[in-house]
């Protein structure tokens, strides 16, 4: 597990690239904000989290509980989900807008990452407090 990165993952770099192509400028991993969002756009008062489907227990084909030590993994993923909820709630309470982009929206057959960038751009220019982009 020591080889698993917590930041600058491939899905995160892809989302950053898509946002940059749409003309957005942002900050990365702002420690002062709850949950240390992956991407922060202060101009839009928006925080974006790029979640891996396995590590955050998404209900998609990319998430499958391992057969070895299932209790350990279930507890770990439940703690990750609880932490995600706390961070999202704290950001919303502080007046920030929150987006979650799931790994499955960027990977696999039939996905178009360009559409993820467009959906984020529409959300950023709108006024919805939160959005979730999934497959």
N, C-alpha and C positions, 0 to 999 in steps of 0.2 A: 504493500500500500504506500510505501514511501515514494514510489515513482508517480503516484497520482498527483496531478497539479491542481491547486485550488484557484489559480488565476492564470490568465493568458492561455486558456484552452483553445482548441481549434474552433469550437462553436462560438466562443466569445470573440475571437479574432475575426471570424466571418461576420458577425453582427456589427462589429466596429467598422469593418470595411464597407459594409452595406450602408451604414449611417453616414460615413464619410463621403461615399458616392452621392448620397442624397444632399450633401452640403452641410451636414451638421458637424459642430465641433463639440467636444466633450472632455470630461476628466475621467480618470480611471480609479477604481477602488478607493473612494474617499472614506478614510477611516473615521471621520467625524460624524458620518451618517450611520444610523442603525442598520446593521446587517452588512455594512461595507459593500454597497452596490457595485456591480461590475462596471457599469457605465453611468455617469452622471452628467446631465445636461442642465447646468445651473440657469441658463437663460430661460428654459421652459419649466424650471423647477420639477424636473423629472428624473427618476432613477430607474434603471433597467437592470434586471437580474437575468442572466443566461443560465438556466438550470439544466444539468445533465439528468436525463430521465431516470437512470439507475440511482444516483446519489440522492435524488429528491423524491423518489417513489412515485413517478408519474404513471398514470393508468394507460400505458401504451405498450406496444410489442417490445420496445427497447428495455422495459423494466421487467425483470424476472428475479425473484428472490433466490439467492444461491441455495443449493442443496446442503452445503456444509455450513454448520453453525447458523441455522436459520434464525434462532432466537437472538443471537448477537446482531445479525444484519437487520432484523425487524426493528429491534430497539434503536439501532443507529439511525436507520432511515426515519423512524418516528421522531427521533430527536431533531433530525434535520428539518423535517416538516414543521415541527413546533417552532423552531428557530426562524424559519421562513415566515411563518404567520406573525410572530412577534415583530420581526423587522418590518414587514409590510404594514402592519397596524400602526407601528410607531411612526413610520414615514408619512402615512396618510394623516395621522393625528397632527403631525408637524406641518401639514400643508403641502407636502410633496405629492407628486403623481407617480404611480408605480406601474411598471410593465414587467411581465415575465415572459421570456422567450424560451420555449422548451427545445431541447436538442432535436427531438423528432421532427420539428418544423423545418429543420435545416438539413437533415440527413435522410438518405434512403431514396428508393425509387418513387417517382411521382412528386417529389418536392421541388419547389422553385424558390431558392433562397432570395432571389430578387424581390419576390412578392412580400417576403418578411420585411425587407427594407422599406418597401412602399407602405405597408401597413403601419410600421412604426412611424413613418413620416406623417401619415394622415393622423395618427393618434397624437403625435407631438404638436401638430398645428391645431388640433381640436381642444376640447376642454374636459374630456372624460377623465375622472380621477385615476382609473386603473384599466389595464387591459392584459389579456393573456393570449399569446400566440402559440398555438399547438397544431399538430397535424390533424 
